[in-house]
Amino acid sequence: MISDVTITEWTGDAAVIHADSTIVSQDISTGLDVFFNLAGEKIQCLAQTWDPAQGSPVFTVEGRYTSRGWTDWTQGFMFGNALYQYDASGDRSFLDLGRSMTLQHMSPHLSHTGVHDHGFNNVSTYGNLLRLMAEGRMEENPWERRYYELALKVSGAVQASRWTEIEDGLGYIYSFNGPHSLFSDTLRSLRVLALGHLLGHRLKAEQDRDIDLLTRLLQHAETTARYNVYFGRDRDIWDVRGRVVHESIFNTHNGSYRSPSTQQGYSPFSTWTRGLAWILCGYAELGELFFDLSDEFVAKSVIPQLPDRQSVLCRFIDCASAAADFYIENTPADGIPYWDTGAPGLSAMPGYLDRAADPFNPHEPVDSSAAAIAGQGLFRLSRLLTLSGDSEAGRRYEKAGLTLARSLFREPYLSRDKEHQGLLLHAVYHRPQGWDHRPDASGVPRGESCMWGDYHLMELAVYLKRLIEGGPYLTFYPPSLTAPSG
């Protein structure tokens, strides 16, 4: 597990600075400088070599980004990386690159009715552009601002339309697998519904029926909490607190729950660690949003299971905390998890939780992309708990986030090879399908990157850079949108 011993040894030896109630290690600050220098070169290299006719870049094979047709959910991460590089460096060429690529290639993603990934593709591009303009980081242009706003409104409504109703007035945005399938991944993709709502948009259905996007967000979040996150109590008395299932299956004829499932994990009864990370990051980030929203803004969107803003906050914190605790208990000491907590090869690695993860072992791969996602979740949960008055619990998650970040921004995870197009090494995409590159006879994937891993490492880097420098707190929503008009 990510232990206090590891944390104490590290923070005791390193100089620290305070920013926004977060202790950030000076060696992380140095690591960020190295990271952004590498990132700029790699972003430019990929932009020059990428062939749009080959599809969106998904993961690397021998250091070169390749595509994989399954669901097109990574294009926005590629362009979002350029926008974050501009955010960090101020180099206008990256803003121009991210903006021009968004305008040229992202419009099909706005009306894509076949995926649950709108909040990945479109918040990473149109959302970041709107945020940069709202922060004064790029010139104000009313028509351009309206364009970004309209894109996010459309995207949020289209994602919200992928709806399966279940019992108790709840429901979920179904995955690309079909109306029977609730993915844990979608929890973080809900941010595009939040943005659409904050921008004053509603989904129009049959006979002009209005569908409130924030209500639908809450319904999906509560359904996910009820069926995809286990709490070790009540219905989940047979299971372990904080365990997360990748997918839940429902009977679409009557909305009844049928069973847990998984697409990318080892089994429905183990925890795929990237799914765990999506839950941790998603609930923590949405919790920050509801902390900032006024009661008046939330009042018309609440559901019977979450009747007010405080109940929403408590539910989201409960989910994020359970996932964070499970992550900490089931992750090696350096904060980098193996791809699934039940992966069979782990039995051949006694004591693997008591030492740093080994991406070069011959039994099971690590998934650094899960760590990049979880790291941001740990920091956001820490801040949310501190703001809510529980600084002691917040400090625990902050320490875990610091340990994890320190590992990610150094070798063997930070890709220093300029010939390798990836930023974050030792990521895994789809272990059961065998899609990941395996460089030797052990058959264990290692040494490669994925677009979502690179993006979430970039997002974590910008998040930490702003804390260190005392900049604006990084959120997916411009703070000006969280107060009701009039």
Beta strands, then each sheet from edge to edge (+ up, - down):
strand 1: 16-19
strand 2: 22-25
strand 3: 59-61
strand 4: 64-66
strand 5: 163-165
strand 6: 171-173
strand 7: 181-183
strand 8: 203-204
strand 9: 210-211
strand 10: 247-250
strand 11: 257-261
sheet 1: 1+ 2-
sheet 2: 3+ 4-
sheet 3: 5+ 6-
sheet 4: 7+ 10- 11+
sheet 5: 8+ 9-
end
